[in-house]
Amino acid sequence: MFSKILVANRGEIAVRIVRACKELGIATVAIFSKADNEALHVQMADQAVCVGDSPSKDSYLNMHNILSAVLLTKADAVHPGFGFLSENAIFAAMCEDCNVKFIGPSAASIDAMGNKANAREVMKAADVPVIPGSDGTVDSVNEAVKFANEYGYPILLKASAGGGGKGIRLCNNEDELRKNYDAAKAEARSSFSDDSIYMEKAIINARHIEVQVLGDEYGNIVHLGERECSMQVHNQKVLEEAPSSAISPELRAKLGEVAILAARACNYVNAGTVEFLLDKDNNFYFMEMNTRIQVEHPITEMITGIDIVKEQISIAAGQKLSVSQKDIQLTGHSIECRINAKTTGLIDYMFLPAGGLGIRVDSGIYAGYTVPPYYDSMIAKVISHGKNRTEAIAKMERALSELEISGVETNMDLQLQILKHSSFINGDYYTTTLTQLIESQEVGL
């Protein structure tokens, strides 16, 4: 097992990793930017090293400074969390070159799945169903128009190196396609330093379903069931639940089998997520594979009892999976609400929900902490677990009614509106539902 792990991240995921390491008896090193010198993960870790100025490019994305911190502190492993460098094949390779274990998949696996156009081709070769789309990248607007005329509208323009909902444009006709083509390339270039895009047929009234997988160095791969991630706006997830109310036991087993097939296709080791779109006829299509831990991993932990971060660490240390597929049972229902800050500034008061079974809060904030303007807006995650979906919803409503964060504005009102809306209560919602509810003013941001 590792003696010291450097956590190459910030916020709630850095806190989450530090806590797992403490329970495993592993020393931790936090990295931080100048804006984060008083952050909670910095206070909790055994050591902390400043790796640069406040902007991400100067600190949390500064590979050379981070690896210098690894060598300075004599850490023998790096956990990248999610975002930042977690899916950067170059960083993973640099860790390997420095004889430092990257707690995640190999650089080759990250590279294979990191380019979404390439990932489609890998999956097609492995007989994993993919959404009808372009063969590789689309390098001109005329080529894009030709594809759309062949497959029909609506279509999606998507960044090949994309993630986080960036570089995606829905086009309903040729005029929109010609207008959006350059805009999609520009956003891809700005977000990922790669302006290549590909195209997919848009599936209307689709559900975003993802399957958590774990794989070790000995060829053992398991799935931990699915998560429903369709409650989103502008391609950004807002609320997730597990399991999905739209998935039958038979479909769950089939999704799991295909997710494992996808993981094997890229020789996957460690925790990863295979994402699918599910249409109204229960046909599902591979969308992408996230080669890291997900923001929403706690709901899978709640229904399986498996600590995914600890599994990541033990797998990276060369140990076999602690569970086989027959050991994995899904118990009850879990919901996660992402709490985002709509403003920055000083948090002068905070009260976290407590009491009773089945409530968990993952956060990196505290009273007296200043939310900086440089990073992702998510400041906390509230997770509920109940014996069934109805109980999980009731517990989440209770938890959010107790949660207080004073000093910055948050999206808690939106979360409560979602929980009380009939489309969510009935489990009858799709990736477009929340946007439609906001546009019709049935719910408000």
C-alpha positions as CSV (number, residue, x, y, z in Angstrom):
1,M,0.0,0.0,0.0
2,F,1.1,3.6,-0.5
3,S,2.7,5.6,2.3
4,K,1.8,9.0,1.0
5,I,-0.6,10.3,-1.6
6,L,-0.6,13.7,-3.2
7,V,-4.2,14.9,-4.0
8,A,-4.0,16.9,-7.2
9,N,-7.3,18.7,-6.8
10,R,-9.3,21.1,-4.6
11,G,-12.7,21.5,-3.0
12,E,-15.0,18.7,-1.9
13,I,-13.4,16.0,-3.9
14,A,-10.0,16.8,-2.4
15,V,-11.6,16.6,1.1
16,R,-13.3,13.3,0.1
17,I,-9.9,11.8,-0.9
18,V,-8.1,13.0,2.1
19,R,-10.7,11.4,4.4
20,A,-10.4,8.1,2.6
21,C,-6.6,8.2,2.9
22,K,-6.9,8.9,6.7
23,E,-9.1,5.9,7.2
24,L,-6.6,3.8,5.3
25,G,-3.7,5.2,7.4
26,I,-2.1,6.9,4.4
27,A,-0.4,10.3,4.7
28,T,-1.7,13.0,2.4
29,V,-0.3,16.1,0.6
30,A,-2.6,18.9,-0.5
31,I,-1.8,21.2,-3.3
32,F,-3.3,24.7,-3.4
33,S,-3.3,27.9,-5.4
34,K,-2.8,31.3,-3.8
35,A,-6.6,31.7,-3.7
36,D,-7.0,28.5,-1.7
37,N,-4.4,28.9,1.0
38,E,-7.2,28.6,3.7
39,A,-9.2,25.9,1.9
40,L,-10.5,23.0,4.0
41,H,-8.5,20.3,2.1
42,V,-5.3,22.3,2.9
43,Q,-6.1,22.3,6.6
44,M,-7.0,18.6,6.6
45,A,-3.9,17.2,4.8
46,D,-0.7,16.2,6.5
47,Q,1.3,18.5,4.2
48,A,0.4,21.3,1.8
49,V,2.3,22.8,-1.1
50,C,1.4,26.0,-3.0
51,V,1.7,25.2,-6.8
52,G,0.9,28.6,-8.3
53,D,-1.2,31.6,-8.7
54,S,-5.0,31.6,-8.4
55,P,-6.1,30.8,-12.0
56,S,-6.3,27.1,-12.7
57,K,-3.8,27.2,-15.6
58,D,-1.1,28.5,-13.2
59,S,-1.9,26.0,-10.4
60,Y,-4.2,23.0,-10.6
61,L,-3.3,22.6,-14.3
62,N,0.4,23.2,-13.9
63,M,1.8,19.8,-14.4
64,H,5.4,20.6,-13.8
65,N,4.7,22.4,-10.5
66,I,2.5,19.6,-9.3
67,L,5.1,16.9,-10.1
68,S,7.7,19.1,-8.4
69,A,5.5,19.0,-5.3
70,V,5.2,15.2,-5.6
71,L,9.0,14.8,-5.7
72,L,9.5,17.5,-2.9
73,T,7.2,15.7,-0.5
74,K,8.2,12.2,-1.6
75,A,4.7,11.1,-2.3
76,D,4.5,7.7,-4.0
77,A,1.1,8.2,-5.7
78,V,-1.2,11.0,-7.1
79,H,-5.0,11.0,-6.9
80,P,-6.3,13.5,-9.5
81,G,-10.0,13.5,-8.4
82,F,-12.3,14.8,-11.2
83,G,-11.8,17.7,-13.5
84,F,-8.4,19.5,-13.9
85,L,-5.8,16.8,-14.8
86,S,-7.9,13.7,-14.1
87,E,-8.3,12.8,-17.7
88,N,-5.0,14.2,-19.0
89,A,-3.0,11.4,-20.6
90,I,0.1,13.5,-20.7
91,F,0.0,14.0,-17.0
92,A,-0.7,10.3,-16.3
93,A,2.3,9.5,-18.5
94,M,4.5,12.0,-16.7
95,C,3.6,10.4,-13.4
96,E,4.6,7.0,-14.8
97,D,7.9,8.4,-16.1
98,C,8.6,9.8,-12.5
99,N,7.8,6.3,-11.0
100,V,4.8,7.9,-9.2
101,K,1.6,5.9,-9.4
102,F,-1.3,7.7,-11.0
103,I,-4.5,6.6,-9.3
104,G,-6.6,6.1,-12.3
105,P,-6.3,4.3,-15.7
106,S,-3.2,4.1,-17.8
107,A,-2.3,7.0,-20.1
108,A,-3.1,4.7,-23.0
109,S,-6.7,4.1,-21.8
110,I,-7.2,7.8,-21.1
111,D,-5.9,8.6,-24.5
112,A,-8.2,6.0,-26.2
113,M,-11.3,7.4,-24.5
114,G,-10.3,11.0,-24.2
115,N,-11.0,11.9,-27.8
116,K,-14.7,11.2,-28.2
117,A,-14.5,10.6,-31.9
118,N,-11.8,8.0,-31.4
119,A,-13.7,6.4,-28.5
120,R,-16.7,5.9,-30.9
121,E,-14.5,3.9,-33.2
122,V,-13.1,1.8,-30.4
123,M,-16.6,1.0,-29.2
124,K,-17.9,0.2,-32.7
125,A,-15.0,-2.3,-33.1
126,A,-16.0,-3.9,-29.9
127,D,-19.7,-4.2,-30.9
128,V,-20.8,-1.7,-28.3
129,P,-23.9,0.2,-29.7
130,V,-23.1,3.8,-30.6
131,I,-25.3,6.7,-31.6
132,P,-25.3,7.0,-35.4
133,G,-22.6,9.6,-36.2
134,S,-19.7,10.7,-38.3
135,D,-16.8,8.5,-39.0
136,G,-14.1,10.5,-37.1
137,T,-14.0,14.3,-37.1
138,V,-15.9,16.6,-39.4
139,D,-13.4,19.1,-40.8
140,S,-15.6,21.5,-42.8
141,V,-19.1,23.0,-42.6
142,N,-19.9,21.5,-46.0
143,E,-18.9,18.0,-44.7
144,A,-21.2,18.7,-41.7
145,V,-24.1,19.6,-44.0
146,K,-23.6,16.4,-46.1
147,F,-23.8,14.3,-42.9
148,A,-26.9,16.1,-41.7
149,N,-28.6,15.6,-45.1
150,E,-27.9,11.9,-45.0
151,Y,-29.0,11.3,-41.4
152,G,-31.6,14.0,-41.0
153,Y,-32.1,16.7,-38.3
154,P,-31.8,17.3,-35.4
155,I,-28.1,16.6,-35.1
156,L,-25.4,17.4,-32.5
157,L,-22.0,19.0,-33.1
158,K,-19.7,17.8,-30.3
159,A,-16.1,18.6,-29.4
160,S,-13.9,15.5,-29.9
161,A,-11.9,16.4,-26.8
162,G,-15.0,17.5,-24.9
163,G,-16.4,17.1,-21.5
164,G,-18.6,19.0,-19.0
165,G,-21.1,19.9,-21.6
166,K,-18.7,22.2,-23.5
167,G,-18.4,22.4,-27.2
168,I,-21.9,20.9,-27.9
169,R,-24.5,22.5,-30.3
170,L,-27.9,21.2,-31.2
171,C,-28.9,22.0,-34.8
172,N,-32.4,21.6,-36.1
173,N,-31.9,22.7,-39.6
174,E,-29.1,23.7,-42.1
175,D,-29.2,27.4,-41.1
176,E,-28.5,26.5,-37.5
177,L,-25.8,24.0,-38.5
178,R,-23.9,26.6,-40.5
179,K,-24.3,29.2,-37.7
180,N,-23.2,26.8,-35.0
181,Y,-20.3,25.0,-36.7
182,D,-17.7,27.8,-36.2
183,A,-19.1,28.5,-32.7
184,A,-18.7,24.9,-31.6
185,K,-15.1,24.8,-32.9
186,A,-14.3,28.0,-31.2
187,E,-15.6,26.8,-27.8
188,A,-13.8,23.5,-28.3
189,R,-10.5,25.4,-29.0
190,S,-11.0,27.6,-26.0
191,S,-11.9,24.8,-23.6
192,F,-9.7,22.0,-24.7
193,S,-7.0,23.5,-27.0
194,D,-8.4,21.2,-29.7
195,D,-11.0,22.5,-32.1
196,S,-11.8,19.1,-33.8
197,I,-15.5,18.2,-33.7
198,Y,-17.7,15.2,-34.7
199,M,-21.4,14.8,-35.3
200,E,-24.1,12.6,-33.9
201,K,-27.8,12.1,-34.6
202,A,-29.7,13.8,-31.8
203,I,-32.0,11.5,-29.8
204,I,-35.1,13.3,-28.7
205,N,-36.5,12.6,-25.2
206,A,-33.4,10.7,-24.2
207,R,-32.3,9.7,-20.8
208,H,-28.7,10.1,-19.7
209,I,-27.8,6.8,-18.0
210,E,-24.3,6.0,-16.8
211,V,-22.8,2.8,-15.4
212,Q,-20.0,2.7,-12.8
213,V,-17.3,0.2,-13.5
214,L,-14.2,-1.0,-11.5
215,G,-11.4,-2.9,-13.0
216,D,-8.1,-4.2,-11.5
217,E,-4.7,-5.2,-13.0
218,Y,-5.7,-8.8,-13.2
219,G,-8.5,-8.5,-15.7
220,N,-11.3,-8.5,-13.2
221,I,-14.0,-5.9,-14.0
222,V,-17.4,-5.3,-12.3
223,H,-20.2,-2.8,-12.7
224,L,-22.0,-1.2,-9.7
225,G,-25.3,-0.5,-11.4
226,E,-26.5,2.7,-13.1
227,R,-27.1,6.3,-12.2
228,E,-29.8,8.5,-13.7
229,C,-28.3,11.8,-14.8
230,S,-31.0,13.3,-17.0
231,M,-31.9,16.2,-14.7
232,Q,-29.5,18.7,-16.3
233,V,-29.5,22.2,-17.9
234,H,-27.1,23.4,-20.6
235,N,-25.6,19.8,-20.6
236,Q,-24.6,20.3,-16.9
237,K,-25.9,17.8,-14.4
238,V,-27.9,19.3,-11.5
239,L,-29.4,16.2,-9.7
240,E,-28.6,12.5,-10.0
241,E,-30.2,9.4,-8.6
242,A,-29.5,5.7,-8.4
243,P,-30.9,3.4,-9.5
244,S,-32.9,4.8,-12.4
245,S,-36.6,4.4,-12.1
246,A,-36.7,3.8,-15.9
247,I,-34.4,0.7,-15.8
248,S,-35.8,-2.8,-15.4
249,P,-33.6,-5.5,-13.8
250,E,-33.2,-7.1,-17.2
251,L,-32.1,-3.9,-18.9
252,R,-29.8,-3.1,-15.9
253,A,-28.0,-6.5,-16.4
254,K,-27.7,-5.8,-20.2
255,L,-26.3,-2.3,-19.6
256,G,-23.8,-3.7,-17.1
257,E,-22.6,-6.3,-19.5
258,V,-22.1,-3.8,-22.2
259,A,-20.3,-1.4,-19.9
260,I,-17.9,-4.1,-18.9
261,L,-17.4,-4.9,-22.6
262,A,-16.6,-1.2,-23.2
263,A,-14.1,-1.2,-20.3
264,R,-12.4,-4.3,-21.7
265,A,-12.2,-2.7,-25.2
266,C,-9.7,-0.2,-23.8
267,N,-7.9,-2.4,-21.3
268,Y,-9.4,-0.4,-18.5
269,V,-8.0,-0.5,-14.9
270,N,-9.4,1.5,-11.9
271,A,-12.8,3.4,-11.6
272,G,-14.5,4.6,-14.7
273,T,-18.0,5.5,-16.0
274,V,-19.6,4.4,-19.2
275,E,-22.2,6.8,-20.3
276,F,-25.2,5.9,-22.4
277,L,-28.2,7.6,-24.0
278,L,-31.5,5.6,-23.6
279,D,-34.3,6.3,-26.0
280,K,-38.1,6.0,-25.5
281,D,-37.9,2.4,-26.8
282,N,-35.2,1.4,-24.3
283,N,-32.5,1.2,-26.9
284,F,-29.3,2.5,-25.5
285,Y,-26.2,3.9,-27.1
286,F,-22.7,4.5,-26.0
287,M,-22.0,8.2,-25.5
288,E,-18.6,8.4,-23.8
289,M,-16.4,7.0,-21.1
290,N,-15.2,9.1,-18.3
291,T,-11.8,7.8,-17.2
292,R,-12.0,9.1,-13.6
293,I,-14.2,9.2,-10.5
294,Q,-17.5,11.1,-11.1
295,V,-19.0,13.9,-9.1
296,E,-22.0,11.7,-8.5
297,H,-20.1,8.7,-7.2
298,P,-21.7,9.0,-3.7
299,I,-25.1,7.7,-4.8
300,T,-23.5,4.5,-6.0
301,E,-21.6,4.2,-2.8
302,M,-24.9,4.6,-0.8
303,I,-26.8,1.8,-2.7
304,T,-23.9,-0.6,-2.9
305,G,-21.9,0.0,0.3
306,I,-18.7,0.1,-1.7
307,D,-16.2,3.0,-1.1
308,I,-15.2,3.8,-4.6
309,V,-12.3,6.1,-3.6
310,K,-10.8,3.4,-1.4
311,E,-11.2,0.9,-4.2
312,Q,-9.4,3.2,-6.6
313,I,-6.5,3.4,-4.1
314,S,-6.2,-0.3,-3.5
315,I,-6.5,-1.1,-7.3
316,A,-3.7,1.4,-8.0
317,A,-1.6,-0.3,-5.2
318,G,-1.8,-3.6,-7.2
319,Q,-4.5,-5.3,-5.2
320,K,-7.4,-7.3,-6.6
321,L,-10.9,-6.0,-6.5
322,S,-12.5,-6.5,-3.1
323,V,-15.8,-7.7,-4.6
324,S,-17.0,-9.9,-7.5
325,Q,-20.1,-9.2,-9.5
326,K,-22.2,-11.7,-7.5
327,D,-21.3,-9.8,-4.3
328,I,-22.8,-6.6,-5.5
329,Q,-26.3,-5.9,-4.4
330,L,-28.3,-2.6,-4.9
331,T,-30.1,-1.6,-1.7
332,G,-32.6,1.2,-1.6
333,H,-32.5,4.4,-3.5
334,S,-30.1,7.4,-3.4
335,I,-30.3,11.0,-4.6
336,E,-27.6,13.7,-5.0
337,C,-28.2,17.4,-5.2
338,R,-25.4,19.6,-6.4
339,I,-25.2,22.8,-4.4
340,N,-23.7,25.5,-6.6
341,A,-22.7,29.0,-5.6
342,K,-24.3,31.7,-7.8
343,T,-22.1,34.4,-6.3
344,T,-18.7,34.5,-4.7
345,G,-17.6,36.0,-1.4
346,L,-17.4,35.2,2.3
347,I,-19.6,32.5,3.9
348,D,-20.5,34.0,7.2
349,Y,-22.7,31.2,8.4
350,M,-23.3,27.6,7.5
351,F,-25.4,24.8,9.0
352,L,-25.3,21.3,7.5
353,P,-28.3,18.9,7.8
354,A,-27.8,16.1,10.4
355,G,-29.7,13.5,12.4
356,G,-31.3,10.3,11.3
357,L,-30.0,7.7,8.8
358,G,-29.3,8.2,5.1
359,I,-28.0,11.8,4.9
360,R,-24.5,12.7,3.7
361,V,-22.9,16.0,2.8
362,D,-19.7,16.2,0.8
363,S,-18.3,19.7,0.9
364,G,-15.1,21.8,1.1
365,I,-16.5,24.9,2.6
366,Y,-17.0,26.2,6.1
367,A,-18.1,29.4,7.9
368,G,-15.4,32.0,7.4
369,Y,-14.4,30.5,4.0
370,T,-14.3,32.8,1.0
371,V,-15.7,31.3,-2.2
372,P,-13.2,32.4,-5.0
373,P,-14.2,33.3,-8.5
374,Y,-11.7,31.1,-10.3
375,Y,-13.1,27.6,-10.2
376,D,-16.2,25.5,-10.7
377,S,-19.3,26.8,-8.8
378,M,-20.1,23.5,-7.0
379,I,-19.5,24.0,-3.3
380,A,-21.3,21.0,-1.8
381,K,-23.2,17.8,-2.5
382,V,-26.2,16.7,-0.4
383,I,-26.9,12.9,-0.7
384,S,-29.9,11.0,0.7
385,H,-30.5,7.3,0.9
386,G,-33.8,5.6,1.7
387,K,-35.3,2.2,1.5
388,N,-37.1,3.3,-1.7
389,R,-37.3,6.3,-4.0
390,T,-40.2,8.0,-2.1
391,E,-38.2,7.9,1.1
392,A,-35.1,9.1,-0.5
393,I,-37.0,12.1,-1.9
394,A,-38.5,12.9,1.5
395,K,-35.1,12.7,3.2
396,M,-33.6,15.0,0.6
397,E,-36.4,17.6,1.0
398,R,-35.8,17.5,4.8
399,A,-32.1,17.9,4.4
400,L,-32.3,20.8,2.0
401,S,-34.8,22.6,4.3
402,E,-32.2,22.4,7.0
403,L,-29.2,23.4,5.0
404,E,-28.2,27.0,5.4
405,I,-25.4,28.8,3.6
406,S,-25.3,32.5,4.3
407,G,-23.1,35.0,2.5
408,V,-23.3,33.6,-1.0
409,E,-26.4,32.8,-3.2
410,T,-26.9,29.1,-4.1
411,N,-29.2,27.0,-6.2
412,M,-31.0,25.4,-3.3
413,D,-34.4,26.8,-4.3
414,L,-34.0,25.2,-7.7
415,Q,-33.3,21.9,-6.2
416,L,-36.4,22.0,-3.9
417,Q,-38.5,23.0,-6.9
418,I,-37.2,20.0,-8.9
419,L,-37.9,17.6,-6.0
420,K,-41.5,18.9,-5.7
421,H,-42.3,18.9,-9.5
422,S,-44.5,16.1,-10.8
423,S,-42.1,15.2,-13.6
424,F,-39.5,14.3,-11.1
425,I,-41.8,12.7,-8.6
426,N,-43.2,10.5,-11.3
427,G,-39.7,9.7,-12.7
428,D,-40.9,11.0,-16.1
429,Y,-38.1,13.3,-17.2
430,Y,-35.4,13.5,-19.9
431,T,-32.2,15.5,-20.6
432,T,-34.3,18.3,-22.0
433,T,-37.0,18.4,-19.2
434,L,-35.3,20.9,-16.8
435,T,-34.5,23.4,-19.6
436,Q,-38.1,23.2,-20.8
437,L,-39.4,23.8,-17.2
438,I,-37.1,26.8,-16.8
439,E,-38.1,28.3,-20.2
440,S,-41.8,27.8,-19.4
441,Q,-41.1,29.3,-15.9
442,E,-42.5,26.3,-14.1
443,V,-39.3,26.4,-12.1
444,G,-37.0,29.3,-11.7
445,L,-33.2,29.6,-11.5
